[in-house]
Amino acid sequence: LEYDCINEDAVIHPMATILGAVSAEIDKKGDVSGKDMMLAIALGIDTSCILGISSNAPLRFFRPSTAGAFGATAAIASLRGFDKETIQNAFGTTYGQISGTLQPHKEGSPVLGMQVGFCARSALAACDLAGNGLIGPKDVITGQYGYFNLFEGEGECDWEDAFKTLGKVWQVARTSHKPFPSGRLTHGVVDAIQQIRAKQDIDPDGIEKIVAWVPPLAFRLVGRPDIEDPSPNYAKLCIPFVAATTVLEGTVDVPHFEDAWLKNPAVHKLAARVEYNQDDNPDLNKVAPQRVEMFLRDGTHFDIPVPAIFGHPENALTAEQNVDKFMRNWGFGAEPLDVKNGERMVEMISNLEDVTNASDLIALTVR
């Protein structure tokens, strides 16, 4: 769930921090309606995404944590019915705890994902403290030492137009779903290779090379060489590894980032023939478009543009594909959950506005 959705305009996974915090709040509070849960999540997504959209700077910090912390705070504030002053104090207290560095991304460390948990916890603590009267700093977004100047870069944010969309454009409708459990920035390569495989059967030994053309953001974050024995997080963020896996398996899924597949010599043999290049996209925060070329030894050449990567609202998963992905993930836990509970979860989420007690959702995840 941490990386299930991404707003590609904001370069942020808005669900990352928000849903964890909201789930914890609902579990503790009980008696929260599905409508109130939906509203809280939507407000949280708006808060996080507007911060990301406001920035013109290259990604410097891990926004699912940093901007996500403010979104989680807004969502919890909504569930608790805070007034304006208490919300301001909660935001200020969240800012005092905010964290999220890209160094774990660079190294492929599992701390990358843990940071969203740290910030979800911080949002809950901030709301507890503000609700009990703690006075926080107020100008934590646009102040001299506020979020925009310190986390996004002084002078790099044009926030006024973005903030005018609040209450008019719901960012939840602009988020992309992640079909695959690798970094979203690798998904253009997966999409293109799947399109090629749909045209004809591909013999991996018949591939001379694969060339991925990606925007500067993708080149910087997932343009990394394949290595012989990668950690799961490194492999998820490695274009050559993900591309080779897709050619061999037709997709990438959770088992492809476990020990046996990570050491699969066939993957690394093919990955050595995958190149990645930065395109001329002037926007340093764009996820797409991407393009993939595949050259076969018999002279066949595929050139596949990907203007909207699979999962984007303009190239969306069907309802059936979304449910199929959910149920696969439901069974991938170290201790798999009851399949009937997963099916019940799908049914409840499909009718969330009619759910009277959202904590029933949490109960389905308990073995």
C-alpha positions in Angstrom: 0.0 0.0 0.0 2.9 2.4 0.6 3.6 2.8 -3.1 0.2 1.9 -4.6 -0.6 5.3 -6.1 1.4 8.2 -7.4 0.5 11.7 -8.5 2.9 12.1 -11.4 2.5 15.9 -11.6 3.6 16.2 -7.9 6.1 13.3 -8.0 4.7 11.9 -4.8 3.0 8.7 -3.7 0.2 10.4 -1.8 -1.1 7.2 -0.2 2.3 6.3 1.2 2.0 8.1 4.5 -1.7 9.0 4.6 -3.3 5.6 4.5 -1.1 4.2 7.2 -1.9 7.1 9.5 -5.6 7.0 8.7 -5.8 3.2 9.3 -4.1 3.6 12.7 -6.5 6.4 13.6 -9.6 4.5 12.6 -8.4 1.4 14.4 -7.9 3.4 17.6 -11.0 5.6 17.3 -13.5 3.2 15.8 -17.0 4.2 14.6 -15.6 6.2 11.6 -17.9 6.0 8.5 -16.6 5.1 5.1 -17.6 8.6 3.9 -15.5 10.2 6.6 -12.6 8.0 5.8 -12.9 8.8 2.1 -13.0 12.6 2.9 -10.0 12.4 5.1 -7.9 10.5 2.5 -9.0 12.9 -0.2 -8.0 16.0 1.9 -4.7 14.4 2.8 -4.0 13.6 -0.9 -4.8 17.2 -1.9 -2.5 18.5 0.9 0.5 16.4 -0.1 0.1 16.8 -3.9 -0.3 20.6 -3.8 3.0 20.8 -2.0 4.6 18.6 -4.7 2.9 20.4 -7.6 4.2 23.8 -6.3 7.8 22.8 -6.7 9.8 23.5 -9.9 13.0 22.0 -8.4 14.4 18.6 -9.0 13.4 16.1 -6.4 15.7 16.7 -3.4 13.9 14.8 -0.6 11.7 11.8 -0.5 8.3 13.4 -0.9 6.1 10.5 0.2 7.7 11.1 3.6 8.1 14.9 3.6 5.0 16.1 1.8 3.2 13.0 2.8 3.6 13.9 6.5 1.5 17.0 6.0 -1.1 15.0 4.1 -1.3 12.5 6.9 -1.7 15.4 9.4 -4.5 17.0 7.3 -6.3 13.6 7.1 -6.1 13.0 10.9 -7.2 16.5 11.6 -10.3 15.9 9.4 -11.2 12.8 11.3 -10.8 14.5 14.6 -12.7 17.6 13.6 -9.9 20.1 14.4 -10.5 23.8 14.1 -8.2 26.1 12.1 -5.9 27.0 15.0 -5.5 23.4 16.0 -4.7 22.3 12.4 -2.1 25.0 12.2 -0.5 23.8 15.5 -0.6 20.2 14.2 1.1 21.2 11.0 3.8 23.1 12.9 4.4 20.1 15.2 4.6 17.8 12.2 7.1 20.0 10.6 9.3 19.8 13.7 9.5 16.0 13.2 9.6 15.7 9.4 12.1 13.4 7.7 12.7 11.8 4.4 16.1 11.6 2.7 16.8 10.1 -0.8 20.0 8.4 0.4 18.2 5.1 1.1 16.8 5.3 -2.5 20.3 5.8 -3.8 21.6 2.7 -1.9 18.5 0.5 -2.2 17.9 0.4 1.5 14.6 -0.7 3.0 14.8 2.4 5.2 13.3 4.2 2.1 9.9 2.7 2.7 10.2 2.9 6.5 10.5 6.7 6.3 6.8 6.9 5.3 6.0 5.0 8.5 8.1 7.3 10.6 6.2 10.3 9.1 2.8 8.7 9.6 3.8 8.1 13.3 4.9 11.8 13.4 1.6 13.0 12.1 -0.4 11.0 14.7 1.9 12.3 17.5 1.6 15.9 16.2 -2.2 15.7 16.2 -2.2 14.2 19.7 0.0 17.1 20.9 -1.9 19.8 19.1 -5.2 18.4 20.3 -3.9 18.8 23.8 -2.9 22.4 23.4 0.7 22.4 22.1 1.5 25.6 20.2 3.5 24.9 17.0 5.2 27.3 14.6 2.7 28.7 12.1 4.6 29.7 8.9 6.0 26.2 8.2 5.2 26.1 4.5 6.3 29.4 3.1 8.3 30.9 6.0 12.0 31.7 5.8 12.9 28.3 7.2 9.7 26.7 6.0 9.1 23.6 3.9 9.4 25.2 0.5 12.6 27.0 1.2 14.4 24.2 3.0 13.0 21.0 1.4 12.3 22.1 -2.1 14.9 24.9 -2.5 14.7 28.6 -1.9 13.0 30.4 -4.8 12.1 27.1 -6.6 8.4 27.0 -5.7 5.4 28.7 -7.5 2.8 27.8 -4.9 0.1 30.5 -5.4 -1.5 29.0 -8.6 -1.3 25.5 -7.1 -3.0 26.5 -3.9 -5.8 28.1 -5.9 -6.9 24.7 -7.1 -7.7 23.5 -3.5 -11.4 22.6 -3.3 -11.7 22.8 -7.1 -9.5 20.1 -8.5 -9.4 16.8 -6.4 -6.0 15.3 -6.8 -7.3 11.9 -5.8 -8.7 11.7 -9.4 -5.3 12.5 -10.9 -3.3 9.8 -9.2 -1.8 6.8 -11.1 -2.1 3.2 -9.8 1.1 1.2 -9.7 0.6 -2.1 -11.5 4.0 -3.5 -10.6 6.0 -3.6 -7.4 9.1 -1.9 -8.8 9.8 1.8 -8.8 7.1 3.7 -10.8 9.9 5.3 -12.9 10.7 1.8 -14.3 7.1 1.2 -15.4 7.5 2.8 -18.8 10.0 0.1 -19.6 7.7 -2.6 -18.4 4.8 -1.2 -20.3 6.8 -0.9 -23.6 8.2 -4.5 -23.3 4.8 -5.9 -22.6 3.5 -4.1 -25.8 6.4 -5.7 -27.8 5.6 -9.2 -26.3 2.0 -8.7 -27.3 3.1 -8.3 -30.9 5.3 -11.4 -31.1 7.1 -14.0 -29.1 10.6 -12.8 -28.1 13.6 -15.1 -27.7 15.8 -13.5 -25.0 18.9 -14.9 -26.8 17.8 -13.2 -30.0 17.9 -9.7 -28.4 20.9 -7.7 -29.4 20.1 -4.8 -27.0 17.3 -2.8 -25.4 17.5 0.9 -25.1 15.3 2.9 -22.7 14.9 6.7 -23.2 13.7 8.2 -20.0 13.2 11.7 -18.5 15.9 13.3 -16.3 14.1 12.3 -13.1 14.0 8.6 -14.1 17.5 8.7 -15.4 18.7 10.1 -12.0 16.7 7.8 -9.8 16.4 4.4 -11.6 19.2 4.7 -14.2 21.6 2.5 -12.3 23.7 -0.5 -13.5 22.7 -4.0 -12.9 24.7 -5.8 -10.2 25.3 -9.5 -9.6 23.5 -9.9 -6.3 21.3 -6.8 -5.7 19.2 -6.1 -2.7 15.4 -6.2 -3.3 15.1 -2.4 -3.2 18.1 -1.9 -5.5 16.6 -4.3 -8.1 13.2 -2.5 -7.9 14.9 0.7 -8.8 17.1 -0.7 -11.6 16.0 -0.3 -15.2 18.2 -3.1 -16.6 17.0 -5.7 -13.9 13.3 -4.7 -14.4 13.6 -4.8 -18.2 15.3 -8.2 -18.2 12.7 -9.6 -15.8 9.8 -8.4 -18.0 11.3 -9.9 -21.1 11.8 -13.3 -19.4 8.5 -13.4 -17.4 6.2 -11.0 -19.1 5.8 -8.9 -16.0 7.4 -8.1 -12.7 5.8 -9.1 -9.5 6.7 -9.6 -5.8 8.5 -13.0 -6.2 10.9 -11.3 -8.7 12.4 -9.4 -5.9 13.1 -12.4 -3.7 16.4 -14.2 -3.3 16.2 -16.8 -6.0 15.2 -14.5 -8.8 17.6 -11.7 -7.6 20.5 -14.2 -8.3 19.1 -15.6 -11.5 22.0 -15.7 -14.0 19.6 -15.4 -17.0 18.3 -12.1 -15.7 21.8 -10.6 -15.3 22.9 -12.0 -18.7 20.1 -10.1 -20.4 20.3 -7.1 -18.2 23.9 -6.5 -19.5 22.3 -5.8 -22.8 19.9 -3.1 -21.5 21.0 0.5 -21.9 19.3 3.6 -20.4 19.6 7.2 -21.7 18.4 10.5 -20.6 16.0 12.2 -23.1 15.7 16.0 -23.7 12.6 16.6 -21.5 13.2 20.0 -20.0 10.9 19.3 -17.0 13.1 17.8 -14.2 10.0 16.4 -12.4 8.3 14.5 -15.3 7.7 10.7 -15.1 6.7 10.4 -18.8 6.8 10.2 -21.7 9.3 7.4 -22.0 10.4 5.3 -25.0 11.9 1.9 -25.5 13.7 0.5 -28.4 14.4 -3.3 -28.8 16.9 -4.5 -31.4 16.8 -8.2 -32.4 19.8 -10.0 -33.9 17.7 -10.8 -37.0 17.4 -7.1 -37.8 13.9 -6.5 -36.3 13.6 -3.2 -34.6 10.8 -2.1 -32.2 10.4 1.5 -31.2 7.7 1.9 -28.6 6.6 5.4 -27.3 4.9 5.4 -23.9 3.2 8.8 -23.5 1.1 7.7 -20.5 2.5 4.8 -18.5 0.1 1.9 -17.7 -1.6 2.8 -14.5 -1.9 6.5 -15.3 -5.5 7.9 -15.5 -5.1 8.2 -19.3 -3.9 4.5 -19.5 -5.7 3.1 -16.4 -6.0 -0.4 -15.0 -9.5 -1.9 -15.5 -11.5 -2.6 -12.4 -10.7 -6.3 -12.9 -7.0 -5.7 -13.2 -7.0 -3.6 -10.0 -8.8 -6.3 -8.0 -6.5 -9.0 -9.5 -3.5 -7.1 -8.3 -5.0 -6.6 -4.9 -5.8 -10.3 -4.4 -2.3 -11.3 -5.5 -0.8 -8.9 -3.0 -3.2 -10.2 -0.3 -1.6 -13.6 -0.7 2.1 -12.5 -0.8 2.5 -11.9 2.9 5.0 -14.0 4.9 1.9 -15.3 6.7 -0.9 -15.1 4.0 -4.2 -13.7 5.1 -7.6 -15.4 4.7 -8.7 -15.2 1.0 -12.3 -14.8 2.1 -11.3 -11.7 4.1 -9.6 -10.3 1.0 -12.7 -10.8 -1.0 -14.7 -9.2 1.7 -12.3 -6.3 1.7 -12.8 -5.8 -2.1 -16.5 -5.8 -1.6 -16.4 -3.2 1.2 -14.0 -0.9 -0.6 -16.2 -1.0 -3.7 -19.0 0.3 -1.5 -17.0 2.4 0.9 -19.5 5.3 1.0 -22.1 2.9 2.5 -19.8 1.4 5.2 -20.9 2.6 8.6 -17.8 1.5 10.6 -14.5 1.6 8.7 -12.7 -0.2 11.5 -14.3 -3.3 10.1 -11.8 -3.0 7.2 -8.9 -3.1 9.7 -10.4 -6.2 11.4 -10.1 -8.1 8.0 -6.3 -7.7 8.1 -5.9 -9.5 11.4 -5.1 -13.2 11.2 
